[in-house]
Amino acid sequence: MAKISYVVAREILDSRGFPTVEVDIITDNQVMARAAVPSGASTGTFEALELRDGDQKRYLGKGVLQAVKNVNDVLARPLKGYELGRQEELDQLLLDLDGTENKAKLGANAILGVSLAYARATAQVRSLPLYQLIAELSGSKGGQLPVPLMNVINGGRHADNPLDIQEFMIVPVGKNFRESLRMGAEVFHHLKKILVEKNLSSAVGDEGGFAPDLKHPLEVLQCLSRATEQAGYGFGQDVLVALDVAASEFYKNGSYQLRTEEGSKQTAQELISYYERLAEQFPIVSIEDGLAEDDWAGWQALTAQLGKKLCLVGDDLFVTNERRLRQGLEQQAGNAILIKLNQIGTLTETLRTIALAKKGGFKTIISHRSGETEDTTIADLAVGVDAGLIKTGSLSRSERLAKYNQLLRIEEELGARANFPGQKIFHY
């Protein structure tokens, strides 16, 4: 197997114009592999540390020169001559060199960049598609294309409107991925026309979705229904709905403090009942971060009440962390996990968390971040582990579409071996 000749990192810009880390690995047989690290906006308290410089004279303090230096000065030396094809050992070496629980010494952004570039180098040296290498590493078949959860309307931290819910997503379920992508794009463009007709903003945000000045979730859901019907599809048959509430953002002093007409303060139980009413009115199949990241009792109640009807996704709750997921499994809190590579920091740790989720009967949703790059790793990850679901934004902005386009290529390459779960992914 080939060996590493050089590891070099640099500071590049993500989709929001803020710095992030990019890593190149060059092998002794002149293969070059590259990986870029995404960055979150609405981040969970328990995520691995994204190392930022804090120098207000550069990029408002968001520079990543120290993380880059950690790759070039700390990690590059022990990796020179390191053999490819040993992902688990490589990732453990990175963790040992950092030596902290949350990657605080070297930075999860530095560590992840190396971990992903190494995986890409191994795949290229072996002439394998990345998804196939990931399938081998995870013990999966690696042939399932994911159902897309497409963020089309934004609220919460992602917008300046009064909506408490952070993301309203459409979930198109065609007979294959290619058809589902087309359906989503058509609904997206009809939604834009509806917003223009209402004299509402059709400008898009960080994840490519709209952020119109709508006042209440019911208005949003009605717009989604109308856009779906205008596109020629059935709302509830062809196109479903998913929500990312990001409830930690409005959880204060033991209550959920909302801005909508639902009431300024609510208990966990009142919020659960509200979700139940919404799901009875509209074809909602998934609710992400419906309660706060520390409200374990609330999550247990949510799961007991709605866990056999809806996909209840922990993002801030689990942060792609085995230990926190294990706690969720033991306490029966949630029934699905959002997977974000940079929340934990290495490919191996990510695959272990996915394996634990599957063993516990949890659904897995591979996810982007608000600050993205043209890197398409998550598309290959979703197929490689047979996740069945992916979140990578709306139907605009090329850093989002890069992932969808990669999935189209993978589906074409797999041919008859490709399968697509469609609506049955949400069956319980």
N, C-alpha and C positions, 0 to 999 in steps of 0.2 A: 504494500500500500504506500502511496505517496506520503511525503512529510511536509510540514509547514516550513517554508523558507522565510516569509515575512508576515508580520501582522502590523497593520497601520490603521489608525483611526483619524477621523477628521470631524470638524464641526460643520454641519450642513443646516439648512433650514427646513422646518416641517411646514405643513400646509397652512399654518397660521402665521408664518413668518418668524417663528421663534427657533432658536437653535436646538439641534438634537445631534445624536452621535451616529456616525456611519463608520463601518469597519470593513476593511478589505483583508482577505487572507490569500497569499500567493504561495503555491506549492512548489516543490522542487522539480516538478514536471511542467511548470509554467501554466498551471490552471489558476485563474483568479476568480474568487467568489466574494460577493459583497452583500452586506445586510445593513439596513437602516432601522433605527429604533423609534417607535411612536411615543407620543407623550399625551397624557390625559389632562382634561380640564376639571371635570367633576371626579375627583380622586377619593378613594376610600382611605380612612385613617390608617388602616393596617397594611397598606401596600408597601412593597419594598421601596427603598429610597431612590428617587431619581436625583442624581447629584447635579446641582446647579452652582454656578460660581458665586452668585450674590453680588457681583461687581456692578453697581448701578450705572457705571459709565459705559457698560457694554450690554446691549440688548435688554435694558431695564432689569439687569441683575440675573437674566435667564441664560447667560452663556454656559457652555458645557466644556470649556477648555480643560478644567481639572479632570473631568471624566475622560476626555481624549488623552490627556497626559497619563492617566492611570493605565490606559490600554497600551500606549506607546512606550512608557517607561517601566511599568510594573508587570504587565501581563505578557508583553511581546517576548521578553528574554526567555522565560521558562517554556514558552510555546515553540520557540525556534527548534526545529528538528522533531517536533511532536508528530507522531503518526496519525493519519486520518482514519476515520472509521471507528473511533472509540469515544462516542458521544457522551456516554454516562461518565466515563473516567475523566474526560476533558471538563465536563461541567462540575464534577466534584473538585477538580483541581482549582477551578475558578472560585468556588465557594471557600476552599481552604485558604487561598491567597487573600481573600477578603476577610474571612474570620468573624464576621458579625452576622447576627440573625436576619437583619433587614438590608444587607448589602450597603451599609452606611459608609464603609471605608473606601471602597472603589466605586460604588454607585451601580445600581441595577442597570442603568442605561449603558455603562461601560461593559458590564458582564454579559448582558443580553446580546449586545452587538457582536461580541466574540463568539458566543454560543451559536447564534444563528448563522454567522458567516462560516463557521466550522462545519455546520450541518450542510450548508450549501456546497462547500468545497468537497465534502465527502460524496455528495450526490453527483457532482459534476465529474469527479475523478472516476466514479463507478458507472458513469453514463446512465444515471437513473434520474427520472423526474423527482423533484423534492418530495412530492406527496407519497411516492412509492417508498423512499427512504424512511419517511415518517411512519408509514404503515408498518414497515419492518421493526422500527424502534418501539412502536406501541403495541405490536401484536395484533393489528387490525387487518381487515381485508383491503381497505383503502380504495373503495370503488363507489362510495355513496356521495352524490352531490348534495349540498345543503339547501334547505329551504331558506330563502332570504327574508330577513326582517328589516324593512326599509324605512328609515327615519325620514318622514316627509313634513311633519309639523313639529316645531320646537317651542318649549316653554322653559320654566325654571331657570337654571344657570345658563342655559343655551340661548336665552332670548330676553328681550326687555318688555315683553307683554305680561299680563297678569296671570297667565296660566301657571299653576303649580306643577303640573305633570311635565317632566322634562322632555320626553319624546313620545310622539304618536307615530306608530309604525304601521305600514301596510304589509300584509303577508300574502303575496300572490302564490297560489298553488296550482300550477299548470301540470301537464303530464310529464314535464322534464324541467331541468334548470333553465334551458334556453327559452322555453315558453314562459316560464314564471318571470324571468327577467324582462321579457317584452311586455308582459301584462303590467308589471310594476311601472315600467317607463311610461306606458300609455296612461295609466291612472295618474301618475305624477304630472304629466303635461295637461291633462284635463283639470287637475286640481289647480294648477297655475292659472288657467283660464277663469276658473270660478273665483279665485282670489282677486284677479284683475277686475272682474265684473262687479265685485263687492267694494272696489276701490281700496283694497287692502294690499299691503306690501307683498311683492313676489320675489324680493331679494332673498338670496339663500345664505345660510349661516355656515359655521365651521364644518358641519357634516353634510352639507348640501341640501338640507331641508329648509322649508319656509318658516318664517317667524312672524306671521301676521298678528295684528292687534285684535285677536279674538279673546273674548272675556271668560269663556267657560268651556270645559271639556265637551259638553253637549254640542256646542257650535262646531267644534273641530270634528267630532265624529259624524255629524250631519254632513259636513263638507266632504269627508272621506266617502260617505255613502253615495253622495251625489256624483262625485268624480268617478267612482267605480261604475255606477250605472251609465254615465255618459260615455265611458270607455267601452261599454257593451258587455260588462261582466256582472255577475251576481255578488252582491255584498253579503257575505256569509257563506257563499258557495265557492266562488272563485277567489275572492279576496277577503282575508281575515284581518284582525287588528291585534297589535301588541302595544303595550305601554311600558315606558321606563319612567317610573314615578320619581326616582331619586329622593325618597322620603327623608333621608338623613339631612338633606339641605333645609328642610323646614321643621325639623324636630328640635324643639327647644324646651328645656325645663320640664321634661316628661310628657309633653303633649305635642301634637302636630298642629302647627300654626299656619293655617291656610289663608290665601288671599281671595279665594272665590266665594260665591254665595253659599257654598256648603257650610260655612261657618269658620270663624277665626281660629277656634281651638277645638281639636277633636282628640278623643282617646283612640287607642289602637283599634278597639272594637268598633267604634263609630266609623273609622276609616275602612275597616274590613267590610262592614255592611254597605258602605258606599260603593266599594269595588264590586260587590255582589250585585247591586242594583244596576250598575253600568254594564256588567257582563250579561245581565238578563235582557237589556235593551239593545245591545250591540254585539257583533260577533268577535268579542275579545277572547283570545286564546292564551295570552301570556301577559303577566305583570311582573316587571323587574323592579327590584328594590321598593316593594310596596310599603315596607316599614323600615325603620332606621337600623343602622348597622350594629347597634348595641341593644336593640329591643328584642332580645331572644324570646321572651314570653309572648310578645306580640306576634312574632313569626310563628311560634307554635300554634297560636290561636288561628292565624291566617291559614296555615297549612291544614289544620283540622277542619276548618270551615270550607275552604275552597280547593284543597289539594287534589281532590279527585275530579275536579272540573277544569282547572286552569294550570298552566305552566307557571310556577311561582319561582322566579329567578333571583338568586342571590349574586349580586355583584360586589357592592361595598361590604356586604355581609361576609363573603367568603374570600374575596380578593385573590382567587386562584391559588389559595394556600391550603395544603393538605390538612394542617392542624385545625384550621377554622372549618373546613368542610367536614372533617370527622366530627367536630362538635355539632354541626348542623344535622348530620346523619343520626347521631345519637339522640338528639333532642327533637327529631322530626320537624326541623325548621326548614321549609322550602322543599322543592322537588326538582330543582334545576340549578345549574351554575353557569355563570358567564365566565368565559376563559379569555384572559388578557395576558399575553406573554410578559409584558413589562411590569405587571403587578407582582410577579414572583421572581423573574430575572434569568432563568435558564430554560432551555428546551426540555431537559430531563425532568426538572421539577414540574413543568407544565404537563408533561405526559403522565407523570405519576398522579397528579391531581385529577386529570381526565379519567385515568384508570380507576381511581377510587370512586369517582362520581358514577361511572358506569356500573361498577360492582354494587354500589348502593342503590341503583335504580334511578339515579338522577339523569335528567336530560342535560346535554352539554351544548352550549351556544358559543361558538368562536367569535370573538369581537375585536373590532378596531378600537382606536382612541380618537379623541377630538383633534389632536395634533398628529396627522398622518404623513406618510411619505409615499413615494411610488413603489416601495417594497411590497411584494405580493405574498409574503410568507403565510399570512393567515388563510389565504385561499387554499394553499397546499395543505396546511395544517387541518383545515376543516374536512377535506377529502381524505387525507392520510389517516385520521383517527375515526372516520365515519361518524362525525359529530351529528350530522343531520340538520343543523341549524347554523346560520351565520348572521352576524350584524356587521355591516361595513358601510352604513350610511345610505344616503339618498341616491337619486338618479342624476346627479350633477356633481361637478368637481372631479377632476381626473384622478386624484389620489383615491377617491372612492371607487370610481369606475375601473381603475386598474385591477382591483380585486375581482370585480364581476367579470371583466374581460379574461382574467386568468382562469376563472372557473369555466368560462365558455371553452377555452383552449383545452382544459383538462377533460371536460365532458366529451369534446371531439376526439381527443386522444384515446380515451377509454372505450369509446364506441359502444359495442353491445355489452361490454362489461360494466358500464355505468348504470347506477340505479338511483332513483329519486323518490324519497318517502312521501312527498305530497302531504295531504291533510292527515294521513295516518300517524305522522310524527307527533301529533297532539292527542292521540287516543290514550286513554288510561284504562 
